[in-house]
């Protein structure tokens, strides 16, 4: 759809899509604003139903940066955004870089999230494609401040939230992860490559019950690339290990299916606190 009657008849944004529902929500929001959407989706990660919500979709393998750039330039995309997750363990399994991807990888001194994503953004900028924040289209998904559930945290849980918040920020400063699991001011698990839910299960098993889960943004978070997110799956992981509190960072965390998540948490007398 590249002709005068196709996607170029209106302003078009590029969507670099990972897994989960966020890319679908972003595509829907962009269409409501009258924008065209060209998506570059990742095989094995992106929900195939995204194809019905965009004007054009191109499927690539992880690391095919040259393919991504060509798809956007072909459709005269000047602004793009990243939305969705890529399972970090895939960096050791299914990455298939093209020449442009190999060139970028060879210049990176360390394979941390921020370094990789900034490298991608720099490559796109050299091609005249600007990366913008994915929250620009869905600010209503950002967590409001306050206790979101009926159950409020106890005094000891508040102390664990404060303690966990400091630890999680330090973890983020080192670009390792964004989530910690604590109990009685003791760190039981830190998130690394396995992801938030796996960290919750690991730490919760050690706690036995009443673990406090804290997830925050990195101290120098670049919201063009990676916005911390939670949703019903997070609450279900907590329920499996009888965790009692989830603390997130207000205004800097996306909540998917908020009503469903809060209803589920209320039913199990969990606390969700946005601080």
Secondary structure, DSSP 8 states (H G I E B T S, - for coil): --STTTGGGS-EEEEEE-BSSHHHHHHHHHHHTT-EEEEEEETTTS-GGGGGGSSEEEEE-TT-HHHHHHHHHHTT--EEEEESB--GGGGGTT----HHHHHHHHH-SS--HHHHHHHHHHHHHHTT-EEE-GGGS-GGGB--SEE-SSS---HHHHHHHHHHHHHHHHHHHTTS-SEEEEETTEEEEE--TT-HHHHHHHHHHHH-S--EEEE---TT--TTT--EEE-HHHHHHHHHTT--EEEE-TTSEEESSHHHHHHHHHHTT-EEEE-
